[in-house]
Amino acid sequence: MDISDKLGILFLHGYTGGRYELEPLFQYLKSRYEFEYEFPVYPGHGFELNFKDVTGDDWYDEAFEAYQELSAKVDRMYIVGFSMGGLFASHIAEHHKVDKLLLIAPAFEYTHLNRLSRLNLRPEGIGEHLKMKTMDVVKSRLPKLSIRAFNEFRMIMDAKMPDYEKIKSETLLVHGKIDLLVPYLSSVEAANKIENSRLELIEDAPHVMSYTENHQHTLNMVAERFLFAGTKKSS
């Protein structure tokens, strides 16, 4: 990146989540490099979930408005998208200027009960989840969800699913191999269709990598190499 270029990074979190899902990565990068940023929280999301009066279009609109605000102020535009945020990031990159696209467990598919084989999990993968207690976090969100809220998620997934072959951004997909929510095979398939892309699969990593320090560390290293290769760190 030319030192005179002004860089902006848009961080997009996942469905039923909030900034906390990407906060460790954001803090790591911000402590080492200079960049402008937007880090929106979709309506109804955050630590207190309330989906009563919001729609999937509201979530996407919040992400896209943040993209527009940031892209108007910078020369180079990167997007870091996690889960549903990865889906939104891909849709934006299909239609608008994005120089680099970092997709972390992008929600190009969600796990259907009748398609559990898509997870391609080894028995020890389930054991790793039990040790990390990842499902406890998911269960804590379930009482706040409704059939309507989940249908909004499914509809916005269908509406914003990108045409992979139209994405021209330099792209890195990162996916944990014991992700119980989004099959990592969906990232394998996307990487095969996105022209300028590569894939990093992380062994024994769950959907949200901030659940464990070692997986978050790995994500930080992978993201830094991709986003800031050849860039001087801030003093």
Backbone torsions as a table, in degrees:
resi	resn	phi	psi	omega
1	MET	NA	131.5	176.7
2	ASP	-63.2	136.6	-175.4
3	ILE	-63.6	-21.4	-179.6
4	SER	-82.7	-14.6	179.3
5	ASP	-69.9	139.2	174.4
6	LYS	-96.6	120.7	-174.5
7	LEU	-98.8	138.5	172.7
8	GLY	-125.6	140.6	177.3
9	ILE	-125.9	126.6	175.7
10	LEU	-99.6	124.7	179.0
11	PHE	-106.4	125.9	-176.5
12	LEU	-125.0	118.7	-177.4
13	HIS	-84.1	-175.7	-173.4
14	GLY	-100.8	179.3	178.8
15	TYR	-67.8	133.2	-176.7
16	THR	65.4	9.6	-178.4
17	GLY	-106.0	-152.7	-179.9
18	GLY	-169.2	-169.6	-178.1
19	ARG	-58.5	-29.4	-176.7
20	TYR	-58.2	-22.7	179.9
21	GLU	-68.8	-32.8	-179.1
22	LEU	-112.6	-1.2	-176.9
23	GLU	-58.0	-43.5	179.4
24	PRO	-61.0	-40.5	177.7
25	LEU	-67.2	-44.5	178.8
26	PHE	-57.8	-47.9	-177.9
27	GLN	-63.9	-38.9	178.9
28	TYR	-62.4	-48.9	-178.0
29	LEU	-67.7	-41.0	-176.3
30	LYS	-67.4	-27.6	179.6
31	SER	-75.8	-12.1	-173.7
32	ARG	-118.3	-19.6	-175.0
33	TYR	-139.0	156.7	176.6
34	GLU	-94.7	127.7	173.7
35	PHE	-163.5	151.3	169.6
36	GLU	-79.1	157.7	-179.3
37	TYR	-154.7	159.6	165.5
38	GLU	-129.5	142.6	-175.2
39	PHE	-143.8	69.3	-173.2
40	PRO	-72.6	157.3	169.3
41	VAL	-115.2	124.4	-176.4
42	TYR	-66.9	150.5	177.4
43	PRO	-53.6	133.8	179.2
44	GLY	85.5	-6.7	-176.8
45	HIS	-100.3	-176.9	-179.3
46	GLY	106.4	-158.6	-177.9
47	PHE	-69.6	-30.5	177.6
48	GLU	-111.7	109.2	-177.7
49	LEU	-83.5	135.1	175.7
50	ASN	-152.1	98.1	-175.2
51	PHE	-100.4	14.4	-172.1
52	LYS	-59.4	-45.0	-172.6
53	ASP	-118.2	24.7	-177.9
54	VAL	-123.4	158.8	-179.1
55	THR	-126.6	169.1	175.6
56	GLY	-60.6	-35.4	177.0
57	ASP	-62.9	-35.6	176.7
58	ASP	-61.8	-40.3	-179.0
59	TRP	-64.8	-47.8	-179.0
60	TYR	-65.5	-41.5	-178.9
61	ASP	-59.2	-38.9	178.4
62	GLU	-62.2	-42.6	178.7
63	ALA	-65.5	-44.6	-176.1
64	PHE	-70.0	-36.9	177.2
65	GLU	-63.2	-38.3	177.2
66	ALA	-64.9	-39.2	176.1
67	TYR	-60.3	-47.5	-178.3
68	GLN	-61.7	-44.0	-179.2
69	GLU	-62.7	-44.3	-176.6
70	LEU	-73.5	-43.8	-176.7
71	SER	-64.1	-24.9	178.7
72	ALA	-73.2	-15.4	-174.9
73	LYS	-106.9	-7.6	-171.3
74	VAL	-128.0	166.8	178.6
75	ASP	-93.5	-35.5	-179.9
76	ARG	-124.1	138.7	-171.7
77	MET	-123.7	122.6	174.5
78	TYR	-115.9	150.7	171.7
79	ILE	-128.6	132.5	171.9
80	VAL	-110.7	114.3	-176.9
81	GLY	-123.8	129.6	178.3
82	PHE	-109.0	130.9	174.1
83	SER	55.3	-117.8	178.2
84	MET	-61.6	-31.2	175.2
85	GLY	-63.5	-30.4	175.4
86	GLY	-69.6	-36.3	175.3
87	LEU	-63.4	-47.8	179.1
88	PHE	-61.5	-43.2	-179.9
89	ALA	-59.7	-41.7	-179.6
90	SER	-66.4	-40.8	178.7
91	HIS	-64.1	-42.8	177.7
92	ILE	-61.8	-45.1	-177.6
93	ALA	-66.0	-28.6	177.7
94	GLU	-64.6	-33.1	-171.0
95	HIS	-112.1	-12.2	-173.5
96	HIS	-139.9	169.5	-176.5
97	LYS	-72.4	119.1	173.2
98	VAL	-139.7	121.8	-176.0
99	ASP	-78.9	-43.1	177.1
100	LYS	-133.8	143.6	-175.5
101	LEU	-130.1	113.4	176.9
102	LEU	-107.7	114.0	-176.0
103	LEU	-110.8	116.9	-178.0
104	ILE	-108.1	112.5	-177.2
105	ALA	45.5	52.6	-175.4
106	PRO	-62.7	140.9	-175.1
107	ALA	-83.1	64.4	174.0
108	PHE	-80.0	-9.1	179.3
109	GLU	-161.4	152.6	171.2
110	TYR	-123.9	159.6	-172.4
111	THR	-74.8	117.1	173.4
112	HIS	-89.5	141.7	179.3
113	LEU	-59.6	-30.9	-178.4
114	ASN	-87.7	5.6	179.4
115	ARG	-133.3	38.3	-178.2
116	LEU	-63.9	-22.0	179.0
117	SER	-63.2	-22.3	178.9
118	ARG	-64.1	-21.6	178.7
119	LEU	-69.0	-26.4	177.0
120	ASN	55.4	39.3	-174.9
121	LEU	-85.6	139.2	168.9
122	ARG	-82.5	154.5	178.8
123	PRO	-55.2	-35.5	-179.7
124	GLU	-67.8	-20.8	176.7
125	GLY	-64.7	-39.8	175.7
126	ILE	-62.1	-41.6	178.1
127	GLY	-59.7	-39.6	178.0
128	GLU	-62.4	-40.2	177.9
129	HIS	-62.4	-42.7	-179.4
130	LEU	-62.1	-38.7	179.3
131	LYS	-67.1	-37.9	-178.5
132	MET	-82.0	-12.5	-178.9
133	LYS	56.9	36.0	-177.8
134	THR	-65.1	-35.1	-177.2
135	MET	-70.2	-21.3	175.6
136	ASP	-61.1	-37.4	179.2
137	VAL	-67.9	-43.5	178.7
138	VAL	-61.9	-44.7	-179.0
139	LYS	-61.5	-33.2	-179.4
140	SER	-65.2	-22.9	-179.3
141	ARG	-88.1	-22.8	-171.9
142	LEU	-58.2	-41.1	-179.2
143	PRO	-60.5	-22.2	-178.5
144	LYS	-86.5	-7.3	-176.3
145	LEU	-95.3	161.0	177.8
146	SER	-139.3	166.9	176.4
147	ILE	-60.1	-39.1	179.1
148	ARG	-61.0	-45.0	-178.4
149	ALA	-63.9	-39.2	179.3
150	PHE	-70.2	-36.7	176.7
151	ASN	-64.1	-36.2	175.5
152	GLU	-61.3	-40.5	177.9
153	PHE	-62.7	-46.5	-179.7
154	ARG	-63.5	-40.1	-178.3
155	MET	-68.7	-39.6	-179.5
156	ILE	-72.6	-29.9	173.3
157	MET	-60.4	-48.5	-179.7
158	ASP	-62.9	-39.6	-175.0
159	ALA	-72.2	-32.1	-172.9
160	LYS	-109.4	7.8	177.1
161	MET	-60.5	122.5	-174.0
162	PRO	-78.9	160.0	165.9
163	ASP	-88.4	103.0	-172.1
164	TYR	-54.0	-37.7	-174.6
165	GLU	-70.7	-11.9	178.0
166	LYS	-94.2	-3.7	178.4
167	ILE	-84.2	118.4	-177.7
168	LYS	-108.4	-2.7	178.9
169	SER	-65.6	150.8	169.1
170	GLU	-67.1	122.1	-167.3
171	THR	-127.1	137.1	170.2
172	LEU	-123.8	126.9	173.6
173	LEU	-105.3	131.5	178.9
174	VAL	-123.3	129.7	-176.6
175	HIS	-146.9	136.8	174.9
176	GLY	-79.8	142.8	-175.2
177	LYS	-83.4	-5.2	173.7
178	ILE	-118.4	34.9	175.9
179	ASP	-70.6	118.2	-179.7
180	LEU	-90.3	-9.1	-175.6
181	LEU	-102.5	-39.0	179.2
182	VAL	-127.3	114.7	-178.7
183	PRO	-58.4	129.5	-178.6
184	TYR	-64.9	-20.1	177.7
185	LEU	-62.3	-25.5	178.1
186	SER	-67.9	-32.2	175.5
187	SER	-74.4	-34.6	175.4
188	VAL	-59.7	-46.2	-178.8
189	GLU	-66.2	-40.3	179.0
190	ALA	-64.7	-42.6	-179.2
191	ALA	-61.7	-31.3	178.9
192	ASN	-72.3	-17.7	-175.8
193	LYS	-108.8	-22.8	178.2
194	ILE	-81.2	123.6	-168.2
195	GLU	-57.6	-52.0	-173.6
196	ASN	-108.5	66.9	-173.2
197	SER	-136.8	160.6	168.6
198	ARG	-143.6	166.6	-171.8
199	LEU	-127.1	136.1	172.7
200	GLU	-120.0	115.5	174.3
201	LEU	-99.9	130.7	-176.6
202	ILE	-108.4	118.1	-178.4
203	GLU	-62.5	140.1	172.6
204	ASP	57.9	24.9	176.8
205	ALA	-101.8	136.3	179.6
206	PRO	-84.3	-171.5	-178.6
207	HIS	-62.7	-51.1	179.0
208	VAL	-98.1	111.0	-172.0
209	MET	-76.9	-13.7	177.0
210	SER	-74.6	-1.8	176.5
211	TYR	-62.4	-30.7	-178.9
212	THR	-133.0	145.1	-175.3
213	GLU	-62.6	-40.4	-175.7
214	ASN	-69.4	-36.5	178.0
215	HIS	-71.0	-37.5	176.8
216	GLN	-64.5	-40.3	177.5
217	HIS	-60.3	-45.1	178.9
218	THR	-60.2	-45.4	178.7
219	LEU	-60.8	-42.9	178.9
220	ASN	-58.0	-44.6	-177.8
221	MET	-66.2	-45.2	-179.1
222	VAL	-62.9	-45.2	-179.0
223	ALA	-64.5	-43.2	-179.3
224	GLU	-62.3	-44.7	179.8
225	ARG	-61.1	-40.0	-177.6
226	PHE	-73.4	-47.4	-172.5
227	LEU	-79.3	-31.9	-169.4
228	PHE	-125.8	21.8	177.0
229	ALA	-55.2	126.7	178.6
230	GLY	78.9	4.1	-179.6
231	THR	-96.2	136.7	178.4
232	LYS	-73.5	133.1	177.7
233	LYS	-71.2	150.0	176.9
234	SER	-72.0	150.4	-177.7
235	SER	-86.0	NA	NA
